[in-house]
């Protein structure tokens, strides 16, 4: 009776098929329920200086004849697998380590009622074998051939807590040996011995790597190159699936815990999955989400970057329809890869050769245009923090630039054309030149603004990464929240007295002073705050009119002042009796709980009504003061506003909310304002106009970061510790003022002996944003003198 089609296919697969000239699917020899591993890996080792390598196919097919460099399967299997006798002997000269270990049975060692089975293990220079016993003539039950791609995991303390055993995990191509012992020193001894054998093995090279070397050697011989491509389909496009990576990856997975919500398997499996995703690009009508998913996987698993480059080069080499939709999708993803990741040097050379070959074979085609764009991008790419956004991918698919909108307080928003490699420093330079701020002594920066916070952008930060971050935040936040945006503002004030009133910089200064007032960072009387609000209305709407648009009160007056007028909520005294607390808890869940909730709702409603009344009275007072400004022009109103704010001695300083710790162990921290100015560092009690203490730069010996949330400031003979979430921003601003003034004194001899070397800050050009990236936490950063 003939076999059904599916069963016949299964039997054929069990008999074996050839993948990259290597036999797969051999029947596993079973012994005691465990499969014995035969390391018939598809990887080929370089065997000296031989001729060009020919590999038949990267898909299941019949093995074709190879050239001089072809390695027969049987020969390589003999080179990988050591012939072993029927059983171990105690005086085996090849045995490096031997002893009793327990191996995980099918039930799993995590179930305490199923104990692992004990076997006699022998480690040799080529394999890890295990036997039924240590007696002469014992049956060999399994063998794991060790190559340079094998890996071993160290004992896990968590596993010991759960099972009572120290684990030793050895990963091979087909199998994974999970071994257990009750003694930690024995487990460490085995791990070190196995790792030493793995390290002693010659590096394994795949056919793709050997062919890349052949192509590099014969790049000047077109006939030889064409023969290499013709005789080795692994280098060319395929519509069949890929069963193994093109590059060597370690067996097992030491990179399973990648950042983000995604969970990944082994690198080898992920490489095969990514090739399947690439093949889906050919038929996708909207390939952008799939492209972004591939890029995100490469960002999470950096070892896969070279693999994806090789797969894309393969799929864009001699496709069935050059220049078709599916082929262009590959080129478009390759374009996105070139703007996001930089491959290793061998892959980069191979990629550039592929680009040159494509341009010479298809001149003036879309593929040649993509190849030219990719070559230019590779010369600028230095690595990304985020994958390209959906908008950036669409722009890269058309080989165009993005339009970035930068908001300027007091001035129209600026549209700047950027690429995937444009930094914040380049945009800041362009805006300084475009807005006529080149002669200003003050410093400017790009800021990320959101509903919750505002932070400066480092000079080397890629704007494309910021736009991707904005896109991700837009998906997570609620629709009513305002979107994140880029803003161009003052970063450091070196001279605020000589800013011309009719200049754009004065408008920026006016808007920034108004932001400080709304945030409560200008301690002054409520009468002055109402006057400032009236001047703000005069600058916006000119003279009073009933038809003039009224901004919301929170856009004119600090909201915290209104909230401070409300009576504080009454706190119920804690119940001392345990029984009373129990009764209160039981009653809270019944009718009494509903009554208490109703009381809280009524109290909140009364507070909101009181807040509306206070807001209405404050707005009425502001309007009355606005009417008194009849005839005052917008420039005069802005100048009067800035003059009132400048009366505060701390104007021009950047304030940070910090908690002062007088000692590492002591009383609770004290909430303060830390003011960083061009001439001094000051400490303010929130709401107080006069500083508690002020330190000129001559008194500050060093500053640094004790940890990610503690900033240390050394003033003469004492250290001030500040708890804050803005450690990096404080340090960057101090370094910027230090670099701008160029005031730095040499270290004394005793400081040279105790302080680590710190590079002197270079002079920061005027009008640029702060230093790039997170500030290095290496206390002490340095010493300086005013």
Secondary structure, 3 states (H helix, E strand, C coil): CCCCHHHHHHHHHHHCEEECCEEECCCCEEECCEEECCCCCCCECCCCCCCCCCCCCCCCECCCCCCCCCCCHHHHHHHHCCCCCCCCCCCCCCEEEEEEEEECCCCCCCCCCCCCEEEEEEEECCEEEEECCCCCCCCEEEEEECCCCCEEECCCHHHHHHHCCEEEEEECCCCEEEEEECCHHHHHHHHHHHHHHHHHCCCCECHHHHHHHHHHHCCCCHHHHHHHHHHCHHHCCCCCCCCCCCCCCCCCCCCCCCCCCCCCCCHHHHHHHHHHHHHHHCCCCCCHHHHHHHHHHHHHCCCHHHHHHHHHHHHCCCCCCCCCHHHHHHHHHHHHHHCCCCCCHHHHHHHHHHHHHHHHHCCCCHHHHHHHHHHHHHCCCCCCCCCCCHHHHHHHHCCCCEEEEEEECCEEEEEEEECCCCEHHHHHHHHHHHCCCCCCCCEEEEEEECCCCEEECCCCCEHHHHHHHHHHHHHHCCCCCCCCEEEEEEEECCCCCCCCCCCHHHHHHHHHHHHHHHCCCCCCCHHHHHHHHHHHHHHHHCCCCCCCCCCCHHHCCCHHHHHHHCCCCCCCCCCCCHHHHHHHHHHHCCHHHHHHHHHHHHHHHHHHHHHHHHHHHHHHHHHHHHHCCCCCCHHHHHHHHHHHHHCCCCCCCEEEEEEEECCCCCCCCEEEEEEECCCEEEEECCCCCCCCEEEECCCEEEEEEEECCEEEEEECCEEEEEECCCHHHHHHHHHHHHHHHCCCCCCCHHHHHHCCCCCCCCCCCCCCCCCCCCCCCCCCCCCCCC
